[in-house]
Amino acid sequence: MRADELEQTAAEYHEDLESHGHRVYVCMAAGCVSLQSDDLKDALQECVEERGLEDQVAVKGSGCMGLCAEGPLVKVEPEGILYGNVRPDDAEDIIDSLGKEPLERLKVEAEEPFYQGQKRVVLENAGKVDPETLEDYLAAGGYGGLLKAITEYNPREVIDEITQSGLRGRGGAGYPTGLKWSGVANALGDQKFVVCNADEGDPGAFMDRSILESDPHRVLEGMAIAGYAVGADRGFIYVRAEYPLAIKRLKRAIRQAERADLLGDRVFESNFSFHIEIRLGAGAFVCGEETSLMHSIEGQRGVPRPRPPYPANYGLWGHPTCINNVESLANVPSIVRNGGDWFSGIGTESSKGTKVFALAGSVQNTGLIEVPMGMTLRQIIFDIGGGVPEGHEFKAVQTGGPSGGCIPSEHLDMPVDYESLKELGSIMGSGGMIVMDDTACMVDVAKFFMQFCKDESCGKCTPCRVGTSHMFNILDKITKGTATLDDLDMLEDLCDLVGNASLCGLGQTAPNPVASTLRYFRDEYMAHIKEKECPADVCKMNVERVKS
């Protein structure tokens, strides 16, 4: 596809879409599909056809609209009306209401506070484009960033824009993306690779999955720009097999892009070629660690190796490899289109841009959100999230999944950025955010995450393999009322040992949920050990065994 063809195709499709007086978008992300939104879309289309309104009303599937608590969701444009909890039986009423008064019984009351505080960069197309239609993405400016990179910049200038943007890795550690790309670009080697890490495995996290389901071409475009910048002509998307809808749409998007010469040989009739393949993971959490991931792509057992050498110099099959997660790559097209200065103008001094979070747990408006870096936890949980439901009190929020920590109410006004979360004993992670109310036992929460880490340990290094099991056993004793203060001392010693001696990030961060709950909720540990009571009445204490 030539540059003029890209613009012409986008313009024609946009004009055709706008010619319909009304566009009815139905969320077709996994959450809404599980609630039969596909049947709802069919019912709306049938109603349009029965009334002979095909030229006036366009019914389209879309990606995640964010407010998952109200699914299935329907958005009516150009009025901007959002309907929630919609069923196929509501289809006729929705079509009949177009151009008239909206259906008050279906309108989403939480729409305004939920979206008002958000800043959408990665999710700018989510809920607005059909993830299975290339033309929809083109009409929204898709592949414009790749075209600009190839025709207006040399590879070094693309890296300069990414560096100027201040983008840091959204997969957990927050390593500067421009610095990583520079390392790969400067590495010696005729063959280089770009890898998209889509091995999202944190409990309660669904950010990467939703991005892939909602806007797959955006990730492909980001990978292609990365390939151009670092000198790679091959890319791999490593995605877990538990994401069938994301995989289906990725495969479809790759075929569409290849047929349009947006991927493959001589992209935009240039000398740049880039091919993307999908590799499926079997669900091992440790494969989210980059060296384990590369071993899995190579067909080996997914276990980590010591670093250095780093993937930038010695990656897939020994070649320089650039590894970024889904959200990091999804930021790239917007940065190239709008410039690094534009992106660096969002967020804080050290944490630029926005962050996508999966807001889950004891919060009114569960769903997918994107906010500027630096927004406080209070604003996210109570303004956007609507607060804790059913009259309960907020107790803590877990950020960063099993690698993160639990943050109590006294720190709700801390800004959400890399440094602040680290100071509180947690991490940004990939973006899971689980809210807990006053019915949660923090010892039991720590035990849950430690069991996850214990089960997901690959077993290669002793500190993680043995240490996480010992930590879990001690936490289990505490929740049963059979632990002593000596056990608590041993638990704290193990936090230090496992965190400092483990081979990879899984073991190094596994103690975080324990350490943070000990830091902020030590009184609950003491109640379990000394009083043989669970203040939240969650743990079933084995008091009889203690007395005997």
C-alpha positions as CSV (number, residue, x, y, z in Angstrom):
1,M,0.0,0.0,0.0
2,R,1.3,3.4,-1.0
3,A,1.0,6.5,1.2
4,D,-1.7,8.0,-1.0
5,E,-3.6,4.7,-1.0
6,L,-3.5,4.6,2.8
7,E,-5.0,8.1,3.1
8,Q,-7.6,7.5,0.4
9,T,-8.8,4.2,1.9
10,A,-9.1,5.8,5.3
11,A,-11.0,8.8,3.9
12,E,-13.4,6.8,1.9
13,Y,-14.2,4.4,4.7
14,H,-14.7,7.3,7.1
15,E,-17.0,9.1,4.7
16,D,-19.1,5.9,4.2
17,L,-19.4,5.5,8.0
18,E,-20.3,9.1,8.6
19,S,-23.0,8.8,5.9
20,H,-25.1,6.8,8.3
21,G,-27.1,9.0,10.5
22,H,-26.5,6.7,13.4
23,R,-23.8,4.3,14.4
24,V,-24.6,1.7,17.0
25,Y,-21.4,0.2,18.6
26,V,-21.6,-3.1,20.6
27,C,-18.8,-4.1,22.9
28,M,-17.3,-7.3,21.6
29,A,-14.5,-7.7,24.1
30,A,-14.3,-10.9,26.1
31,G,-16.2,-9.6,29.2
32,C,-19.2,-8.5,27.1
33,V,-19.0,-11.5,24.7
34,S,-19.3,-13.8,27.8
35,L,-22.6,-12.0,28.4
36,Q,-23.8,-12.7,24.9
37,S,-23.1,-9.4,23.3
38,D,-22.6,-11.3,20.0
39,D,-26.3,-12.2,20.2
40,L,-27.1,-8.6,21.0
41,K,-25.2,-7.4,17.9
42,D,-27.1,-9.9,15.7
43,A,-30.4,-8.8,17.2
44,L,-29.6,-5.1,16.5
45,Q,-28.6,-5.9,12.9
46,E,-31.7,-7.9,12.3
47,C,-33.9,-5.1,13.6
48,V,-32.1,-2.6,11.2
49,E,-32.7,-4.9,8.3
50,E,-36.3,-5.6,9.1
51,R,-37.0,-1.8,9.2
52,G,-35.0,-1.2,6.0
53,L,-32.6,1.2,7.8
54,E,-29.3,-0.2,6.4
55,D,-28.4,3.1,4.8
56,Q,-29.3,5.1,7.9
57,V,-28.0,2.9,10.8
58,A,-24.7,1.1,11.0
59,V,-24.4,-1.6,13.6
60,K,-20.7,-2.3,14.4
61,G,-18.7,-4.4,16.9
62,S,-16.1,-2.6,18.9
63,G,-13.5,-3.3,21.5
64,C,-13.7,-2.8,25.2
65,M,-15.5,0.3,26.3
66,G,-14.0,0.1,29.8
67,L,-17.0,0.1,32.1
68,C,-17.1,-3.7,32.5
69,A,-19.3,-3.6,35.5
70,E,-22.2,-2.5,33.2
71,G,-21.7,-4.9,30.4
72,P,-22.9,-5.7,27.8
73,L,-22.4,-2.1,26.6
74,V,-23.8,-0.3,23.6
75,K,-22.7,3.2,22.4
76,V,-24.9,5.2,20.1
77,E,-23.2,7.9,17.9
78,P,-23.2,10.7,17.2
79,E,-25.3,11.4,20.3
80,G,-22.7,9.7,22.5
81,I,-25.3,7.7,24.5
82,L,-24.0,4.8,26.5
83,Y,-26.3,1.9,27.4
84,G,-25.5,-0.8,30.0
85,N,-26.7,-4.3,30.9
86,V,-28.3,-4.5,27.4
87,R,-29.9,-7.7,26.3
88,P,-31.0,-8.9,22.8
89,D,-34.6,-8.2,23.8
90,D,-33.7,-4.5,24.1
91,A,-32.6,-4.3,20.4
92,E,-35.9,-3.1,19.0
93,D,-36.3,-0.4,21.6
94,I,-32.8,0.9,21.0
95,I,-33.3,1.1,17.2
96,D,-36.7,2.7,17.6
97,S,-35.3,5.3,19.9
98,L,-32.6,6.6,17.5
99,G,-33.1,10.3,16.9
100,K,-35.6,10.5,19.8
101,E,-35.3,10.5,23.5
102,P,-32.8,8.0,24.9
103,L,-33.9,5.0,26.9
104,E,-33.5,6.1,30.5
105,R,-33.8,2.5,31.8
106,L,-30.7,1.5,30.0
107,K,-28.5,4.6,30.3
108,V,-25.4,4.2,32.4
109,E,-25.4,6.5,35.4
110,A,-21.7,6.0,36.1
111,E,-20.7,7.1,32.6
112,E,-19.7,10.7,33.4
113,P,-17.6,10.1,36.6
114,F,-16.0,7.0,35.1
115,Y,-14.7,8.6,31.9
116,Q,-14.2,12.2,33.1
117,G,-10.9,11.7,34.8
118,Q,-9.4,9.5,32.2
119,K,-6.8,10.4,29.6
120,R,-6.9,7.9,26.7
121,V,-3.8,7.3,24.6
122,V,-3.4,3.6,24.4
123,L,-7.2,3.2,24.6
124,E,-8.1,6.0,22.3
125,N,-9.7,3.6,19.8
126,A,-11.1,1.1,22.2
127,G,-14.9,1.1,21.9
128,K,-14.6,3.2,18.7
129,V,-13.2,0.9,16.1
130,D,-14.1,-2.6,15.0
131,P,-11.1,-4.7,16.0
132,E,-11.7,-7.1,13.1
133,T,-11.8,-4.4,10.4
134,L,-8.5,-2.9,9.1
135,E,-10.4,0.0,7.4
136,D,-11.8,1.0,10.8
137,Y,-8.3,1.3,12.2
138,L,-7.1,3.2,9.1
139,A,-10.0,5.7,9.4
140,A,-8.9,6.4,12.9
141,G,-5.4,7.3,11.7
142,G,-4.0,3.8,12.0
143,Y,-0.6,3.0,10.5
144,G,0.0,6.8,10.1
145,G,2.7,6.5,12.7
146,L,4.5,3.8,10.8
147,L,4.2,5.8,7.6
148,K,5.6,8.8,9.3
149,A,8.5,6.9,10.8
150,I,9.5,5.3,7.4
151,T,9.0,8.4,5.2
152,E,10.1,11.2,7.5
153,Y,12.6,9.8,10.0
154,N,15.6,7.6,9.9
155,P,15.8,4.9,12.6
156,R,17.9,7.0,15.0
157,E,15.4,9.8,14.8
158,V,12.6,7.4,15.8
159,I,14.5,6.3,18.8
160,D,15.2,10.0,19.7
161,E,11.4,10.6,19.7
162,I,10.8,7.7,21.9
163,T,13.6,8.8,24.2
164,Q,12.2,12.3,24.3
165,S,8.8,11.1,25.2
166,G,10.1,9.6,28.5
167,L,8.1,6.4,27.8
168,R,9.1,3.7,30.4
169,G,8.3,0.0,30.1
170,R,4.7,-0.7,31.2
171,G,5.4,-4.4,32.0
172,G,6.6,-3.8,35.5
173,A,10.2,-2.6,35.9
174,G,9.7,0.8,34.2
175,Y,12.9,0.7,32.2
176,P,13.3,3.6,29.7
177,T,12.0,2.4,26.3
178,G,14.3,4.7,24.3
179,L,17.3,3.4,26.2
180,K,16.3,-0.2,25.5
181,W,15.8,0.5,21.8
182,S,19.2,2.2,21.6
183,G,20.9,-0.8,23.1
184,V,19.4,-3.1,20.5
185,A,20.1,-0.7,17.6
186,N,23.7,-0.4,18.6
187,A,24.2,-4.1,19.1
188,L,26.2,-6.0,16.5
189,G,24.4,-8.6,14.5
190,D,22.8,-9.1,11.0
191,Q,19.7,-10.6,12.5
192,K,17.6,-8.8,15.2
193,F,14.2,-9.4,16.6
194,V,11.3,-7.5,18.2
195,V,9.2,-9.4,20.8
196,C,5.8,-8.4,22.2
197,N,5.4,-9.8,25.7
198,A,1.7,-10.5,26.0
199,D,2.1,-13.2,28.7
200,E,-0.2,-11.4,31.2
201,G,-0.7,-13.7,34.2
202,D,-1.4,-11.5,37.3
203,P,-4.6,-12.4,39.1
204,G,-7.2,-9.7,38.4
205,A,-5.3,-8.3,35.4
206,F,-6.8,-7.9,32.0
207,M,-5.1,-4.9,30.5
208,D,-3.0,-6.5,27.8
209,R,-5.8,-8.9,26.8
210,S,-8.2,-6.1,26.4
211,I,-5.8,-4.0,24.2
212,L,-5.1,-7.0,22.0
213,E,-8.8,-7.8,21.7
214,S,-9.9,-4.2,21.1
215,D,-7.1,-2.7,19.0
216,P,-4.8,-5.4,17.6
217,H,-3.5,-3.3,14.7
218,R,-2.2,-0.7,17.1
219,V,0.1,-3.3,18.7
220,L,1.2,-4.6,15.2
221,E,2.0,-1.0,14.2
222,G,4.0,-0.4,17.4
223,M,6.0,-3.5,16.7
224,A,6.7,-2.5,13.1
225,I,7.9,0.9,14.2
226,A,10.2,-0.7,16.8
227,G,11.5,-3.1,14.1
228,Y,12.3,-0.1,11.8
229,A,14.0,1.8,14.7
230,V,16.3,-1.1,15.9
231,G,17.0,-2.8,12.6
232,A,14.8,-5.9,13.0
233,D,12.9,-7.6,10.3
234,R,11.1,-10.2,12.4
235,G,8.8,-10.0,15.3
236,F,7.1,-12.4,17.7
237,I,4.0,-11.9,19.8
238,Y,4.2,-14.2,22.8
239,V,0.6,-14.6,24.1
240,R,-0.9,-17.1,26.5
241,A,-3.2,-19.7,25.0
242,E,-5.9,-18.7,27.6
243,Y,-6.7,-15.7,25.5
244,P,-8.4,-17.2,22.5
245,L,-10.3,-14.1,21.4
246,A,-7.1,-12.0,21.4
247,I,-5.3,-14.7,19.5
248,K,-8.1,-14.9,16.9
249,R,-8.1,-11.1,16.3
250,L,-4.3,-10.9,16.2
251,K,-4.1,-13.6,13.5
252,R,-6.8,-11.8,11.5
253,A,-5.1,-8.5,11.9
254,I,-1.7,-9.9,10.8
255,R,-3.4,-11.4,7.6
256,Q,-5.1,-8.1,6.9
257,A,-1.9,-6.0,7.3
258,E,0.1,-8.4,5.2
259,R,-2.5,-8.3,2.4
260,A,-2.4,-4.5,2.5
261,D,1.4,-4.5,2.5
262,L,1.5,-2.9,5.8
263,L,3.5,-5.8,7.1
264,G,5.8,-8.2,5.2
265,D,8.2,-7.2,2.4
266,R,8.8,-3.6,1.4
267,V,6.4,-1.8,3.7
268,F,5.0,1.3,2.0
269,E,7.2,0.4,-1.0
270,S,10.3,1.1,1.2
271,N,13.4,-1.0,1.8
272,F,12.0,-1.9,5.2
273,S,10.4,-5.4,5.7
274,F,8.9,-6.7,8.8
275,H,7.2,-10.1,9.5
276,I,5.2,-11.0,12.7
277,E,4.5,-14.4,14.0
278,I,2.5,-15.5,17.1
279,R,3.8,-17.9,19.7
280,L,1.4,-19.4,22.3
281,G,2.4,-19.8,25.9
282,A,1.0,-22.6,28.1
283,G,0.2,-20.4,31.0
284,A,3.4,-20.4,33.1
285,F,3.6,-17.1,35.0
286,V,7.4,-17.2,34.9
287,C,7.3,-16.9,31.1
288,G,6.4,-13.3,31.6
289,E,10.1,-12.8,32.6
290,E,11.9,-12.0,29.4
291,T,14.6,-14.7,29.4
292,S,12.1,-17.4,30.3
293,L,9.9,-16.0,27.5
294,M,12.7,-16.3,24.9
295,H,13.5,-19.8,26.0
296,S,9.8,-20.7,25.4
297,I,9.7,-19.1,21.9
298,E,12.8,-21.1,21.1
299,G,11.0,-24.3,22.0
300,Q,12.8,-24.8,25.3
301,R,11.5,-25.1,28.8
302,G,10.5,-21.6,30.0
303,V,13.0,-21.0,32.8
304,P,15.1,-17.8,33.4
305,R,18.8,-17.4,33.0
306,P,21.2,-15.0,34.7
307,R,21.7,-11.6,33.2
308,P,24.0,-10.3,31.8
309,P,24.1,-10.9,28.9
310,Y,20.9,-8.9,28.4
311,P,18.5,-9.6,25.5
312,A,19.6,-6.4,23.8
313,N,22.9,-8.1,23.0
314,Y,22.1,-11.8,23.4
315,G,18.4,-12.6,22.9
316,L,16.5,-15.0,20.7
317,W,18.8,-17.7,19.3
318,G,21.7,-15.5,20.5
319,H,20.7,-12.4,18.4
320,P,20.0,-8.9,19.7
321,T,16.3,-8.7,20.8
322,C,14.0,-5.9,21.7
323,I,11.3,-7.0,24.2
324,N,8.4,-4.7,25.2
325,N,5.1,-5.5,26.7
326,V,1.7,-4.9,24.9
327,E,1.0,-1.5,26.5
328,S,4.5,-0.1,25.8
329,L,4.2,-0.9,22.1
330,A,0.6,0.4,22.0
331,N,1.9,3.8,23.0
332,V,4.4,4.0,20.2
333,P,2.1,4.9,17.2
334,S,0.7,7.9,19.1
335,I,4.2,9.1,20.2
336,V,5.5,9.0,16.6
337,R,2.4,10.7,15.2
338,N,2.2,13.4,17.8
339,G,5.9,13.7,18.8
340,G,7.9,12.9,21.9
341,D,7.3,16.3,23.4
342,W,3.5,15.8,23.3
343,F,3.7,12.5,25.3
344,S,6.2,13.9,27.8
345,G,3.8,16.7,28.6
346,I,1.5,14.1,30.2
347,G,2.2,12.7,33.6
348,T,4.9,13.6,36.1
349,E,8.5,14.6,36.0
350,S,9.8,11.0,36.2
351,S,6.8,9.0,35.0
352,K,5.6,10.3,31.7
353,G,2.3,9.5,29.8
354,T,-0.6,7.5,31.0
355,K,-1.1,4.1,32.5
356,V,-3.8,1.5,31.8
357,F,-5.2,-0.3,34.9
358,A,-7.6,-3.2,35.3
359,L,-9.7,-1.9,38.2
360,A,-11.2,-4.9,40.0
361,G,-12.2,-6.1,43.4
362,S,-14.4,-4.3,45.9
363,V,-15.1,-1.2,43.8
364,Q,-18.3,0.0,42.2
365,N,-17.1,0.6,38.7
366,T,-14.9,-2.3,37.8
367,G,-13.3,-2.1,34.4
368,L,-10.4,-1.0,32.2
369,I,-9.2,2.6,32.7
370,E,-6.4,4.8,31.5
371,V,-5.2,7.7,33.6
372,P,-2.4,10.2,33.5
373,M,0.6,9.3,35.6
374,G,0.5,11.1,38.9
375,M,-3.3,10.7,39.6
376,T,-3.9,9.7,43.2
377,L,-5.2,6.4,44.3
378,R,-8.2,8.2,45.9
379,Q,-9.1,9.8,42.5
380,I,-8.9,6.4,40.8
381,I,-10.8,4.4,43.3
382,F,-13.4,6.8,44.5
383,D,-13.9,9.2,41.6
384,I,-13.5,7.0,38.6
385,G,-14.2,3.7,40.4
386,G,-17.2,5.0,42.4
387,G,-15.8,3.8,45.7
388,V,-16.4,0.7,47.7
389,P,-20.0,-0.8,47.3
390,E,-22.5,-2.0,49.8
391,G,-21.7,0.3,52.7
392,H,-18.2,-1.2,53.4
393,E,-15.1,0.7,54.2
394,F,-12.0,0.8,52.0
395,K,-9.1,-1.2,53.5
396,A,-6.3,-1.6,51.0
397,V,-5.5,-1.7,47.3
398,Q,-3.1,-4.2,45.7
399,T,-1.1,-2.9,42.8
400,G,1.3,-4.9,40.7
401,G,-0.3,-8.3,41.2
402,P,1.7,-11.0,43.0
403,S,4.8,-8.9,42.6
404,G,3.2,-5.8,44.2
405,G,2.1,-4.7,47.6
406,C,-1.0,-3.8,49.6
407,I,-1.4,0.0,50.2
408,P,-3.6,1.1,53.1
409,S,-6.1,4.1,53.3
410,E,-3.5,6.5,54.8
411,H,-1.7,6.6,51.5
412,L,-4.7,7.1,49.2
413,D,-3.5,10.6,48.3
414,M,-0.1,9.5,47.1
415,P,0.3,9.9,43.3
416,V,0.4,6.8,41.2
417,D,3.8,6.7,39.5
418,Y,6.8,4.4,39.6
419,E,8.7,6.1,42.4
420,S,5.8,6.7,44.7
421,L,4.6,3.1,44.5
422,K,8.1,1.8,45.1
423,E,8.4,4.0,48.2
424,L,5.2,2.5,49.6
425,G,6.5,-1.1,49.1
426,S,4.6,-1.8,46.0
427,I,5.2,-1.6,42.2
428,M,3.4,-0.3,39.1
429,G,3.6,-3.8,37.6
430,S,1.6,-4.3,34.4
431,G,-1.4,-2.5,35.8
432,G,-3.5,-4.8,38.0
433,M,-5.3,-2.8,40.7
434,I,-7.4,-4.9,43.2
435,V,-9.4,-3.0,45.8
436,M,-10.2,-4.6,49.2
437,D,-12.8,-3.6,51.7
438,D,-13.0,-4.1,55.5
439,T,-14.1,-7.8,55.1
440,A,-10.6,-8.8,53.8
441,C,-8.0,-10.4,56.0
442,M,-4.6,-9.1,55.0
443,V,-2.8,-12.2,56.3
444,D,-5.1,-14.3,54.1
445,V,-4.4,-12.0,51.1
446,A,-0.7,-12.4,51.6
447,K,-1.2,-16.1,51.8
448,F,-3.2,-16.1,48.5
449,F,-0.5,-14.3,46.6
450,M,2.3,-16.4,48.2
451,Q,0.5,-19.6,47.1
452,F,0.4,-18.2,43.6
453,C,4.1,-17.5,43.6
454,K,4.9,-20.8,45.1
455,D,2.9,-22.7,42.5
456,E,4.3,-20.6,39.6
457,S,7.9,-20.9,40.6
458,C,9.9,-22.7,37.9
459,G,12.0,-24.3,40.5
460,K,15.4,-23.5,38.9
461,C,16.8,-21.5,41.9
462,T,16.7,-22.7,45.5
463,P,15.7,-19.3,47.2
464,C,12.5,-19.1,45.1
465,R,11.7,-22.8,45.0
466,V,12.2,-23.5,48.7
467,G,11.8,-20.0,50.1
468,T,8.3,-19.4,48.7
469,S,7.1,-22.8,50.0
470,H,8.4,-22.0,53.5
471,M,6.8,-18.6,53.5
472,F,3.5,-20.1,52.4
473,N,3.7,-22.7,55.2
474,I,4.3,-20.1,57.8
475,L,1.4,-17.9,56.5
476,D,-0.8,-21.0,56.5
477,K,0.2,-21.6,60.2
478,I,-0.7,-18.0,61.0
479,T,-4.1,-18.2,59.4
480,K,-4.8,-21.5,61.4
481,G,-3.7,-20.0,64.7
482,T,-0.8,-22.4,65.2
483,A,2.1,-20.0,64.6
484,T,4.4,-18.4,67.1
485,L,6.3,-15.1,67.2
486,D,9.4,-17.1,66.2
487,D,7.6,-18.0,63.0
488,L,6.9,-14.3,62.3
489,D,10.6,-13.6,62.7
490,M,11.4,-16.4,60.3
491,L,8.9,-15.0,57.8
492,E,10.6,-11.6,57.8
493,D,14.0,-13.2,57.4
494,L,12.7,-15.2,54.4
495,C,11.3,-12.0,52.8
496,D,14.8,-10.6,52.8
497,L,16.5,-13.8,51.6
498,V,14.0,-14.7,48.8
499,G,13.9,-11.1,47.6
500,N,17.7,-10.7,47.4
501,A,18.8,-14.2,46.4
502,S,16.3,-15.3,43.7
503,L,17.4,-15.6,40.1
504,C,14.6,-13.7,38.4
505,G,11.8,-11.2,39.0
506,L,9.3,-13.7,40.2
507,G,11.3,-14.7,43.3
508,Q,12.8,-11.2,43.8
509,T,9.3,-9.6,44.1
510,A,7.4,-12.5,45.6
511,P,7.8,-11.2,49.2
512,N,6.2,-7.9,48.4
513,P,2.6,-8.8,49.4
514,V,4.0,-10.2,52.7
515,A,6.4,-7.4,53.4
516,S,3.8,-4.7,52.7
517,T,1.0,-6.3,54.8
518,L,3.5,-6.8,57.6
519,R,4.4,-3.1,57.3
520,Y,0.9,-1.7,57.3
521,F,-1.2,-4.4,58.9
522,R,1.1,-6.0,61.5
523,D,-1.7,-5.8,64.1
524,E,-3.6,-8.4,62.1
525,Y,-0.6,-10.8,62.2
526,M,-0.3,-10.2,65.9
527,A,-4.0,-10.9,66.4
528,H,-3.7,-14.2,64.6
529,I,-0.6,-15.3,66.5
530,K,-1.2,-13.9,70.0
531,E,-5.0,-13.8,70.3
532,K,-5.7,-16.7,67.9
533,E,-8.3,-14.5,66.3
534,C,-8.9,-13.3,62.7
535,P,-10.1,-9.7,63.0
536,A,-12.0,-10.0,59.7
537,D,-13.4,-13.4,60.7
538,V,-12.0,-14.9,57.4
539,C,-9.5,-17.4,58.7
540,K,-10.8,-20.6,60.4
541,M,-8.6,-20.7,63.5
542,N,-7.6,-24.1,64.8
543,V,-8.0,-23.1,68.4
544,E,-8.6,-26.6,69.8
545,R,-5.2,-27.8,68.4
546,V,-3.5,-24.8,70.1
547,K,-5.0,-25.5,73.5
548,S,-4.0,-29.2,73.3
